[in-house]
Amino acid sequence: MNKLVNSLIRVASVVVALGAMGSQAMALTVDGAVYTLDDTVLGPDHNQFTLTIDLTGYTGGGSFLNSLAFNLGNPLFDNSMNYLSGVSFSLLSAPGTFSDWSVSPGGLSASSGCNGSGASWVCIQNTSGNGFNILPLVSKSSLQFMFEFDGVTNNGLSLKADYLDANGNKVGSLISQQVSPVPEPETYAMLLAGLGLIGFIALRRNQNSSTINFA
């Protein structure tokens, strides 16, 4: 019996751990544009992010999305702007022609594009002309960027975005406060299932320990 109970406890613990590692999402709306970031934990300090941008209600006046910068909350680079040991950032997919997007260390410059400074920032820039054409807005309801990150995050991130007008002039930057991830419903379900199983096992243990058999 003890072996069975111990096995069930291990299974329940795995369920809880998987729930804690599940998909999480955070959302932000600025100038009518909706930015949704899904964070899927693939392993210890190993995350896959999907940023979806809905521009159908965008009112910022931009015609091109030039660059995006992410702050993961902890230093990613050393003083020479080389990745620290155990840290990596890989862009997996992006809107339009994938080869038009480049990844570089640092945040955004005062004018536009990536500036190569800021040890906690990593920048993605479209190098084709003024950037990725976001017009007409009605057709840009689901621009997706997918990337993987190896390293420690601070349970959220900050995001900046550079938009340019038709003449290549900067029309403003999106700057978000750090947003804490919110578990998806299926993550809650998995956590509750695991905790429920552990509670059931504990109850059975108490019942068994309180039973006295008389010869």
C-alpha positions as semicolon CSV with decimal commas, in nm:
position;residue;x (nm);y (nm);z (nm)
1;M;0,000;0,000;0,000
2;N;0,278;0,239;0,093
3;K;0,445;0,180;-0,244
4;L;0,118;0,258;-0,422
5;V;0,063;0,576;-0,220
6;N;0,419;0,693;-0,284
7;S;0,375;0,629;-0,657
8;L;0,054;0,830;-0,660
9;I;0,226;1,116;-0,479
10;R;0,499;1,121;-0,742
11;V;0,238;1,127;-1,021
12;A;0,049;1,410;-0,852
13;S;0,368;1,607;-0,806
14;V;0,446;1,572;-1,176
15;V;0,096;1,697;-1,264
16;V;0,143;2,001;-1,041
17;A;0,486;2,068;-1,189
18;L;0,351;2,044;-1,544
19;G;0,073;2,284;-1,451
20;A;0,325;2,531;-1,315
21;M;0,526;2,499;-1,638
22;G;0,223;2,548;-1,861
23;S;0,135;2,824;-2,102
24;Q;0,089;3,176;-1,968
25;A;-0,029;3,492;-2,140
26;M;-0,009;3,866;-2,091
27;A;-0,174;4,143;-2,290
28;L;-0,127;4,515;-2,341
29;T;-0,321;4,776;-2,544
30;V;-0,154;5,099;-2,659
31;D;-0,282;5,340;-2,929
32;G;-0,551;5,088;-3,016
33;A;-0,299;4,812;-3,091
34;V;-0,330;4,493;-2,886
35;Y;-0,013;4,305;-2,794
36;T;-0,057;3,954;-2,654
37;L;0,242;3,754;-2,534
38;D;0,209;3,380;-2,474
39;D;0,484;3,231;-2,260
40;T;0,528;2,853;-2,275
41;V;0,780;2,713;-2,028
42;L;0,971;2,434;-2,204
43;G;1,203;2,360;-1,913
44;P;1,404;2,523;-1,635
45;D;1,499;2,873;-1,758
46;H;1,387;2,775;-2,111
47;N;1,087;2,963;-2,249
48;Q;0,914;2,993;-2,585
49;F;0,733;3,323;-2,644
50;T;0,475;3,408;-2,909
51;L;0,397;3,778;-2,951
52;T;0,073;3,846;-3,143
53;I;-0,003;4,203;-3,250
54;D;-0,354;4,305;-3,355
55;L;-0,331;4,636;-3,545
56;T;-0,688;4,658;-3,674
57;G;-0,765;4,930;-3,418
58;Y;-0,422;5,099;-3,427
59;T;-0,437;5,480;-3,411
60;G;-0,068;5,568;-3,375
61;G;-0,021;5,697;-3,729
62;G;0,252;5,456;-3,834
63;S;0,278;5,288;-4,173
64;F;0,568;5,056;-4,091
65;L;0,668;4,844;-3,792
66;N;1,043;4,899;-3,780
67;S;1,163;4,728;-3,464
68;L;1,073;4,564;-3,135
69;A;1,278;4,538;-2,816
70;F;1,227;4,308;-2,519
71;N;1,358;4,343;-2,165
72;L;1,361;4,001;-1,996
73;G;1,436;4,151;-1,654
74;N;1,790;4,022;-1,605
75;P;2,121;4,094;-1,784
76;L;2,160;3,897;-2,107
77;F;2,494;4,036;-2,224
78;D;2,836;4,119;-2,081
79;N;3,016;4,453;-2,119
80;S;3,115;4,359;-2,474
81;M;2,747;4,282;-2,554
82;N;2,814;3,910;-2,590
83;Y;2,561;3,665;-2,449
84;L;2,632;3,562;-2,091
85;S;2,700;3,195;-2,023
86;G;2,379;2,990;-2,041
87;V;2,184;3,271;-2,211
88;S;2,055;3,266;-2,570
89;F;1,777;3,426;-2,775
90;S;1,653;3,279;-3,104
91;L;1,393;3,427;-3,337
92;L;1,188;3,139;-3,483
93;S;0,932;3,319;-3,698
94;A;0,822;3,672;-3,790
95;P;0,570;3,841;-4,025
96;G;0,656;3,881;-4,391
97;T;0,996;3,769;-4,517
98;F;1,179;3,611;-4,225
99;S;1,525;3,703;-4,357
100;D;1,429;4,074;-4,339
101;W;1,431;4,053;-3,958
102;S;1,757;4,070;-3,763
103;V;1,829;4,016;-3,393
104;S;2,082;4,227;-3,205
105;P;2,169;4,300;-2,840
106;G;2,036;4,614;-2,675
107;G;1,722;4,824;-2,695
108;L;1,588;5,093;-2,929
109;S;1,770;5,407;-3,037
110;A;1,629;5,758;-2,987
111;S;1,563;5,790;-3,360
112;S;1,463;5,440;-3,471
113;G;1,600;5,090;-3,491
114;C;1,821;4,894;-3,253
115;N;2,092;5,085;-3,067
116;G;2,313;4,801;-2,944
117;S;2,314;4,907;-2,577
118;G;2,132;4,790;-2,268
119;A;2,244;4,458;-2,120
120;S;1,889;4,345;-2,034
121;W;1,743;4,420;-2,379
122;V;1,732;4,228;-2,706
123;C;1,611;4,393;-3,027
124;I;1,440;4,267;-3,345
125;Q;1,449;4,496;-3,650
126;N;1,309;4,476;-4,000
127;T;1,590;4,582;-4,233
128;S;1,378;4,614;-4,548
129;G;1,338;4,987;-4,621
130;N;1,139;5,156;-4,344
131;G;1,033;4,823;-4,199
132;F;0,738;4,587;-4,223
133;N;0,441;4,749;-4,400
134;I;0,139;4,737;-4,169
135;L;-0,110;4,888;-4,415
136;P;-0,395;4,826;-4,466
137;L;-0,453;4,784;-4,091
138;V;-0,770;4,580;-4,143
139;S;-0,557;4,290;-4,269
140;K;-0,309;4,304;-3,977
141;S;-0,508;4,135;-3,702
142;S;-0,253;3,867;-3,618
143;L;0,112;3,958;-3,668
144;Q;0,313;3,691;-3,491
145;F;0,670;3,675;-3,366
146;M;0,793;3,354;-3,207
147;F;1,120;3,323;-3,021
148;E;1,295;3,104;-2,765
149;F;1,489;3,229;-2,468
150;D;1,734;3,043;-2,245
151;G;1,797;3,233;-1,923
152;V;1,627;3,360;-1,609
153;T;1,327;3,590;-1,651
154;N;1,171;3,809;-1,381
155;N;0,821;3,664;-1,422
156;G;0,733;3,912;-1,695
157;L;0,895;4,149;-1,942
158;S;0,888;4,497;-2,086
159;L;0,824;4,572;-2,453
160;K;0,907;4,863;-2,683
161;A;0,806;4,907;-3,048
162;D;0,913;5,157;-3,314
163;Y;0,667;5,260;-3,585
164;L;0,758;5,485;-3,881
165;D;0,529;5,691;-4,102
166;A;0,524;5,682;-4,484
167;N;0,825;5,917;-4,494
168;G;1,032;5,707;-4,255
169;N;0,983;5,935;-3,955
170;K;0,940;5,787;-3,610
171;V;0,586;5,825;-3,475
172;G;0,643;5,707;-3,119
173;S;0,748;5,411;-2,907
174;L;0,539;5,169;-2,711
175;I;0,683;5,128;-2,363
176;S;0,513;4,886;-2,126
177;Q;0,560;4,833;-1,760
178;Q;0,664;4,485;-1,660
179;V;0,361;4,263;-1,696
180;S;0,330;3,949;-1,486
181;P;0,215;3,638;-1,673
182;V;-0,136;3,506;-1,608
183;P;-0,178;3,127;-1,637
184;E;-0,411;3,003;-1,910
185;P;-0,731;2,818;-1,800
186;E;-0,583;2,480;-1,888
187;T;-0,289;2,556;-1,661
188;Y;-0,526;2,619;-1,370
189;A;-0,706;2,293;-1,449
190;M;-0,383;2,094;-1,440
191;L;-0,274;2,256;-1,114
192;L;-0,612;2,186;-0,953
193;A;-0,607;1,826;-1,073
194;G;-0,265;1,768;-0,921
195;L;-0,353;1,939;-0,593
196;G;-0,680;1,746;-0,576
197;L;-0,497;1,416;-0,622
198;I;-0,247;1,505;-0,349
199;G;-0,535;1,601;-0,117
200;F;-0,714;1,271;-0,186
201;I;-0,396;1,075;-0,111
202;A;-0,343;1,265;0,215
203;L;-0,703;1,195;0,319
204;R;-0,664;0,823;0,247
205;R;-0,342;0,816;0,447
206;N;-0,515;0,976;0,746
207;Q;-0,803;0,732;0,724
208;N;-0,568;0,433;0,708
209;S;-0,357;0,557;1,000
210;S;-0,666;0,607;1,219
211;T;-0,797;0,252;1,162
212;I;-0,724;0,010;1,448
213;N;-0,765;-0,362;1,389
214;F;-0,841;-0,586;1,687
215;A;-0,746;-0,949;1,677
